[in-house]
Amino acid sequence: MYVKLFITSVFFLISCTCSSQGRDSIICSNENAQLNTDVTPFIKGKKGVKEIKWKFFYKRFELKLSDPSFEIVRFTITWDDRRKDMIVERVNYSSIVTTDLENSNISDKKNYSLKNIAPGSLITFDDILIKKDGVCYHIPPFIVYTIL
């Protein structure tokens, strides 16, 4: 009886361990990501464009990849807010970018609104983490300038 219980317990532990190591449980970070220079990011509908009208950022947009078999995990948007004389750094956890932060406990959410982007701003999309088949990669950043 104890042997049967022991074998059942071992089988249960092995099956739990195997299922917890599935590809969906991979946590991507800059520390475990490999560099991939073959995949390039761009703003949907703006591929190859380096100058974008500043009011474009007043609405929702999407970051895309040159190879759609990869998934965007996270990236950082950085810009200079000249009105407040500060550099703003905002993390995004999907390919969709909204004007204002959603589901955030940050008390100064207004500072992170893309509506603070002015003409002549330099916007950097950096720390871009992507994944495919359970493997994490980071890709080079890209920069756009805002125009009137």
Backbone torsions as a table, in degrees:
resi	resn	phi	psi	omega
1	MET	NA	-43.1	179.8
2	TYR	-66.1	-35.5	178.9
3	VAL	-64.1	-43.5	179.3
4	LYS	-62.6	-43.0	178.3
5	LEU	-65.0	-41.4	179.0
6	PHE	-62.9	-46.6	-179.6
7	ILE	-63.6	-41.4	177.9
8	THR	-63.1	-43.0	179.7
9	SER	-64.1	-43.9	179.4
10	VAL	-62.8	-45.1	179.1
11	PHE	-59.7	-43.4	179.2
12	PHE	-61.4	-45.5	-179.9
13	LEU	-64.0	-40.4	178.9
14	ILE	-65.5	-43.1	-179.4
15	SER	-67.1	-35.4	177.1
16	CYS	-66.5	-42.9	-179.4
17	THR	-63.5	-43.4	-178.2
18	CYS	-66.6	-42.0	-177.9
19	SER	-72.2	-26.1	-179.7
20	SER	-78.3	-11.1	179.4
21	GLN	-100.0	21.1	179.3
22	GLY	-63.6	162.5	-176.5
23	ARG	-65.9	-27.7	-178.8
24	ASP	-70.2	-18.0	-177.9
25	SER	-89.6	4.9	180.0
26	ILE	-66.8	129.6	176.3
27	ILE	-104.2	115.8	-179.2
28	CYS	-86.4	135.5	173.9
29	SER	-146.3	165.1	178.3
30	ASN	-61.8	-26.3	-178.2
31	GLU	-71.7	-33.9	-177.5
32	ASN	-106.4	7.1	-177.7
33	ALA	-93.6	139.8	176.2
34	GLN	-90.3	151.1	177.1
35	LEU	-76.3	134.0	176.2
36	ASN	-130.3	110.0	-179.3
37	THR	-97.0	0.8	179.8
38	ASP	-83.6	-22.7	-178.5
39	VAL	-101.5	130.3	179.2
40	THR	-119.9	142.7	178.7
41	PRO	-91.9	156.0	174.4
42	PHE	-160.5	162.9	176.8
43	ILE	-85.5	131.3	-178.7
44	LYS	-53.6	128.8	-179.2
45	GLY	83.1	-1.9	-177.3
46	LYS	-129.6	26.8	-177.3
47	LYS	-60.0	127.9	-179.7
48	GLY	82.5	-5.2	-178.9
49	VAL	-87.0	131.0	179.9
50	LYS	-109.3	-14.1	177.5
51	GLU	-121.3	124.9	-176.1
52	ILE	-129.4	139.3	177.6
53	LYS	-59.4	134.8	-173.8
54	TRP	-60.3	-31.1	-179.1
55	LYS	-74.0	-12.5	175.2
56	PHE	-55.6	-35.5	-176.0
57	PHE	-78.5	1.2	176.1
58	TYR	-80.4	-5.9	179.7
59	LYS	-129.5	167.8	-179.6
60	ARG	-65.0	141.3	175.1
61	PHE	-145.8	175.5	-176.1
62	GLU	-130.3	138.1	173.5
63	LEU	-90.4	130.8	-178.0
64	LYS	-119.5	168.4	179.0
65	LEU	-122.7	148.5	179.4
66	SER	-63.2	-23.9	176.0
67	ASP	-117.4	103.4	-175.5
68	PRO	-69.9	-3.6	177.4
69	SER	-77.0	-9.2	175.8
70	PHE	-94.3	153.1	178.3
71	GLU	-115.4	136.5	176.2
72	ILE	-78.9	128.4	179.0
73	VAL	-98.1	-46.8	-175.2
74	ARG	-164.8	152.6	171.0
75	PHE	-158.1	165.0	-179.9
76	THR	-114.7	135.8	173.5
77	ILE	-107.4	126.9	179.2
78	THR	-126.0	135.5	175.9
79	TRP	-149.4	164.8	178.5
80	ASP	-99.0	122.9	176.7
81	ASP	-96.2	95.9	-174.8
82	ARG	-68.4	-27.1	-179.8
83	ARG	-65.6	-35.4	-178.2
84	LYS	-106.9	2.9	179.4
85	ASP	52.5	54.1	179.6
86	MET	-147.1	157.1	173.2
87	ILE	-97.1	130.0	-178.4
88	VAL	-108.9	132.6	178.3
89	GLU	-125.0	123.0	-174.9
90	ARG	-131.1	131.0	-179.3
91	VAL	-95.0	138.6	178.4
92	ASN	-122.4	133.9	-175.2
93	TYR	-107.5	23.5	172.4
94	SER	-159.0	-179.4	-179.8
95	SER	-78.6	-19.7	-179.9
96	ILE	-84.5	132.1	179.4
97	VAL	-116.6	123.4	176.3
98	THR	-100.3	156.1	-178.5
99	THR	-60.6	-47.1	-179.0
100	ASP	-109.9	154.1	177.6
101	LEU	-64.5	136.0	176.4
102	GLU	-110.6	151.9	176.2
103	ASN	48.3	48.8	-179.0
104	SER	-123.2	142.9	178.2
105	ASN	-94.2	9.3	-178.5
106	ILE	-69.7	129.5	-176.7
107	SER	-73.7	-28.0	-179.1
108	ASP	-105.6	48.0	-178.0
109	LYS	-54.3	-30.8	-178.2
110	LYS	-60.7	-32.0	179.5
111	ASN	-65.8	-23.1	-176.2
112	TYR	-99.0	6.3	178.9
113	SER	-72.3	137.2	177.4
114	LEU	-69.2	-11.0	175.4
115	LYS	-68.2	-11.4	177.0
116	ASN	-83.0	-6.1	178.5
117	ILE	-75.3	130.4	-177.3
118	ALA	-113.5	165.8	174.8
119	PRO	-58.6	141.5	179.7
120	GLY	86.9	4.3	179.1
121	SER	-79.8	149.2	173.8
122	LEU	-101.6	122.8	-179.3
123	ILE	-115.2	125.0	-179.5
124	THR	-111.8	131.0	172.3
125	PHE	-104.9	109.6	-169.2
126	ASP	-135.1	175.2	-179.1
127	ASP	50.1	43.7	-176.0
128	ILE	-81.6	116.9	176.9
129	LEU	-107.5	132.4	178.4
130	ILE	-130.6	165.7	175.8
131	LYS	-146.7	155.9	177.8
132	LYS	-154.0	130.0	179.1
133	ASP	52.6	38.2	176.4
134	GLY	78.7	5.9	179.1
135	VAL	-109.0	133.6	-178.8
136	CYS	-95.4	142.8	178.7
137	TYR	-136.1	155.1	166.7
138	HIS	-118.7	146.0	-176.7
139	ILE	-121.9	158.1	-179.0
140	PRO	-60.2	151.5	179.8
141	PRO	-73.8	168.4	168.7
142	PHE	-138.0	156.8	-172.9
143	ILE	-126.2	140.7	171.0
144	VAL	-128.6	154.8	176.6
145	TYR	-113.0	145.1	177.8
146	THR	-96.0	140.3	179.3
147	ILE	-125.6	166.9	178.8
148	LEU	-65.5	NA	NA
